[in-house]
Amino acid sequence: MNGPYDAVVVGAGFAGITAARDLVDRGRSVVILEAGPRIGGRTYARPFAGREDLMAELGGSWVNRDLQPGIRREIQRYGIALAEDVAPGSAAFITDGVLRSFPVPGSEIGDLERIVGHLRDASKRIAPSQRLSSQPIRDLDVSVDEFIAPLDLGPATRDLLYATIAWYTGADPREASMLSFIAQTAGFGHSPYGFASALTERFVGGAGTLLDSMVDQSRLEIRLHHHVARIEQTAAGVTVRTRDGQSVEARSCVVAAPTNVLRHIDFSPGLSDEKRNFLAANHQGRAYKPSMVVRNVPPRPFALGMGALQAICLGHEFADGSSLLKGFGGEGAAKLDPTNREQVEAAVREYYPDAEVLAVDAHDWNTDPLFDGTHRIDRPGQAYDFLRAMNEPEDRVVFAGTDVDDSVWRTWMEGAVNSGYRAADGVSVILGR
Ligand SMILES: Cc1cc2nc3c(=O)[nH]c(=O)nc-3n(C[C@H](O)[C@H](O)[C@H](O)COP(=O)(O)OP(=O)(O)OC[C@H]3O[C@@H](n4cnc5c(N)ncnc54)[C@H](O)[C@@H]3O)c2cc1C
């Protein structure tokens, strides 16, 4: 059927599927249009290229049930199995151009203490249970250099902070607004390094196990290979048209595609000027995450610093002494082809000089036209107003997705789920008018 549905949802990631599932649970008729050949969007697990006995998690993987209420609720509802990571052991840091086993030299321990305190104090101004754009925190929407200016930090401490922000954002750390980073610090128990220590649980079989359960149990109708090109609204409803000329009629629409690709959808009538201005330029989040099979590294490695990869975490240790590691870098901090074994090996050797990378696998989210980047990272001065603007509906159309999630969990899977809940509530209001 091509409608009229109560709602049409654009994008079958966590946000779109959560919104559709909630609406179907409320007795609404819903169809999801997904441009790609699979569901899951920026969560993507598949056999490791060249090592099909392993699974590569190429997008979102880590969650925390204690801190993330939406993920906790969904996992409990569907009885999804999670596995706990082992704690890191052999740490390596590159700060101020030096490879170290402690992040900063002894002379900067006081600086380290001050930046951690400064971040924690800023995060305590944010209430994790409330919408970010409703809180008086616009002054935190600044660059890292503006944020740390009063502290006069030493070079190693500054590099440690830059590396942490680059790890989280995949951006040049000096070009990213601090608001999201400080907000997530609030989410992770007001702990600046909370995301490193608290994100220790992963879905057994990948995040798709949860999404598949949501789709199957609520019998969601999903049409793959339906690339939405135009969304038209009239007083009576919404017509969503795909690139290849198909159309679906509905009384409302949830747009849950990544914000970097929204400028390729033709909205009629056009979006508000504010939304259009924000969406005209790419955001800064251009991360890469190579999965790699490595040997000759110390037990349970963890690396952080201003190398070609800004972080390396353990995925799994094998009986033969090799390890599955995840690297994190971003185009903004250093150029690297995450699918090139030699380049990835050189990057790992900056931290672990004897390392041998046997195989590497990655998805290039930045050149994939359905994403054109990773999670949304705003420029300084744009994060706060972007959230406020994007969470305003356009008559019968509401926006969802982790990129627009107006909570401390923005950018994470929790943010996508949260925005899905909110979108379903927004659509319910529209349908009840
Ligand atoms: C490398 C990487 C690592 C990450 N690590 C973590 C982590 O460890 N933990 C965590 O919680 N989060 C992590 N994240 C973030 C997490 O994956 C995302 O927050 C979440 O998956 C986003 O879900 P979403 O529904 O908002 O968007 P998406 O999953 O991107 O879904 C949007 C969908 O819209 C589709 N689409 C695009 N254009 C169109 C169109 N025109 N018509 C129809 N459909 C369209 C896309 O194909 C996509 O399927 C990571 C992300 C990346 C990229």
Ligand as a Chemical Component Dictionary entry (heavy atoms), coordinates in Angstrom:
data_LIG
# 
_chem_comp.id                   LIG 
_chem_comp.type                 NON-POLYMER 
_chem_comp.pdbx_formal_charge   0 
_chem_comp.three_letter_code    LIG 
# 
loop_
_chem_comp_atom.comp_id 
_chem_comp_atom.atom_id 
_chem_comp_atom.alt_atom_id 
_chem_comp_atom.type_symbol 
_chem_comp_atom.charge 
_chem_comp_atom.model_Cartn_x 
_chem_comp_atom.model_Cartn_y 
_chem_comp_atom.model_Cartn_z 
_chem_comp_atom.pdbx_ordinal 
LIG C1  C1  C 0 32.365 4.841  13.867 1  
LIG C2  C2  C 0 31.253 5.062  14.853 2  
LIG C3  C3  C 0 31.386 4.603  16.154 3  
LIG C4  C4  C 0 30.358 4.791  17.077 4  
LIG N1  N1  N 0 30.471 4.278  18.352 5  
LIG C5  C5  C 0 29.411 4.345  19.201 6  
LIG C6  C6  C 0 29.412 3.628  20.439 7  
LIG O1  O1  O 0 30.361 2.898  20.752 8  
LIG N2  N2  N 0 28.319 3.734  21.241 9  
LIG C7  C7  C 0 27.228 4.483  20.892 10 
LIG O2  O2  O 0 26.268 4.544  21.674 11 
LIG N3  N3  N 0 27.191 5.146  19.704 12 
LIG C8  C8  C 0 28.233 5.069  18.854 13 
LIG N4  N4  N 0 28.170 5.667  17.628 14 
LIG C9  C9  C 0 26.984 6.477  17.305 15 
LIG C10 C10 C 0 25.759 5.622  16.953 16 
LIG O3  O3  O 0 26.114 4.649  16.018 17 
LIG C11 C11 C 0 24.699 6.561  16.409 18 
LIG O4  O4  O 0 24.408 7.504  17.405 19 
LIG C12 C12 C 0 23.378 5.903  16.037 20 
LIG O5  O5  O 0 23.559 4.666  15.401 21 
LIG C13 C13 C 0 22.607 6.867  15.137 22 
LIG O6  O6  O 0 21.317 6.381  14.880 23 
LIG P1  P1  P 0 20.291 7.293  14.049 24 
LIG O7  O7  O 0 19.051 6.518  13.915 25 
LIG O8  O8  O 0 20.238 8.650  14.608 26 
LIG O9  O9  O 0 20.966 7.470  12.607 27 
LIG P2  P2  P 0 21.456 6.378  11.564 28 
LIG O10 O10 O 0 21.817 5.128  12.235 29 
LIG O11 O11 O 0 22.496 7.036  10.727 30 
LIG O12 O12 O 0 20.169 6.092  10.656 31 
LIG C14 C14 C 0 19.785 6.979  9.628  32 
LIG C15 C15 C 0 19.359 6.170  8.414  33 
LIG O13 O13 O 0 18.877 7.072  7.412  34 
LIG C16 C16 C 0 19.189 6.503  6.151  35 
LIG N5  N5  N 0 19.093 7.540  5.129  36 
LIG C17 C17 C 0 19.989 8.495  4.799  37 
LIG N6  N6  N 0 19.492 9.272  3.804  38 
LIG C18 C18 C 0 18.274 8.774  3.494  39 
LIG C19 C19 C 0 17.278 9.152  2.532  40 
LIG N7  N7  N 0 17.427 10.213 1.723  41 
LIG N8  N8  N 0 16.154 8.404  2.451  42 
LIG C20 C20 C 0 15.960 7.324  3.274  43 
LIG N9  N9  N 0 16.868 6.932  4.195  44 
LIG C21 C21 C 0 18.013 7.666  4.317  45 
LIG C22 C22 C 0 20.586 5.945  6.363  46 
LIG O14 O14 O 0 20.903 4.967  5.385  47 
LIG C23 C23 C 0 20.476 5.366  7.771  48 
LIG O15 O15 O 0 20.133 3.991  7.754  49 
LIG C24 C24 C 0 29.185 5.479  16.685 50 
LIG C25 C25 C 0 29.049 5.945  15.369 51 
LIG C26 C26 C 0 30.065 5.721  14.457 52 
LIG C27 C27 C 0 29.880 6.183  13.037 53 
# 
loop_
_chem_comp_bond.comp_id 
_chem_comp_bond.atom_id_1 
_chem_comp_bond.atom_id_2 
_chem_comp_bond.value_order 
_chem_comp_bond.pdbx_ordinal 
LIG C1  C2  SING 1  
LIG C2  C3  SING 2  
LIG C2  C26 DOUB 3  
LIG C3  C4  DOUB 4  
LIG C4  N1  SING 5  
LIG C4  C24 SING 6  
LIG N1  C5  DOUB 7  
LIG C5  C6  SING 8  
LIG C5  C8  SING 9  
LIG C6  O1  DOUB 10 
LIG C6  N2  SING 11 
LIG N2  C7  SING 12 
LIG C7  O2  DOUB 13 
LIG C7  N3  SING 14 
LIG N3  C8  DOUB 15 
LIG C8  N4  SING 16 
LIG N4  C9  SING 17 
LIG N4  C24 SING 18 
LIG C9  C10 SING 19 
LIG C10 O3  SING 20 
LIG C10 C11 SING 21 
LIG C11 O4  SING 22 
LIG C11 C12 SING 23 
LIG C12 O5  SING 24 
LIG C12 C13 SING 25 
LIG C13 O6  SING 26 
LIG O6  P1  SING 27 
LIG P1  O7  DOUB 28 
LIG P1  O8  SING 29 
LIG P1  O9  SING 30 
LIG O9  P2  SING 31 
LIG P2  O10 DOUB 32 
LIG P2  O11 SING 33 
LIG P2  O12 SING 34 
LIG O12 C14 SING 35 
LIG C14 C15 SING 36 
LIG C15 O13 SING 37 
LIG C15 C23 SING 38 
LIG O13 C16 SING 39 
LIG C16 N5  SING 40 
LIG C16 C22 SING 41 
LIG N5  C17 SING 42 
LIG N5  C21 SING 43 
LIG C17 N6  DOUB 44 
LIG N6  C18 SING 45 
LIG C18 C19 SING 46 
LIG C18 C21 DOUB 47 
LIG C19 N7  SING 48 
LIG C19 N8  DOUB 49 
LIG N8  C20 SING 50 
LIG C20 N9  DOUB 51 
LIG N9  C21 SING 52 
LIG C22 O14 SING 53 
LIG C22 C23 SING 54 
LIG C23 O15 SING 55 
LIG C24 C25 DOUB 56 
LIG C25 C26 SING 57 
LIG C26 C27 SING 58 
# 
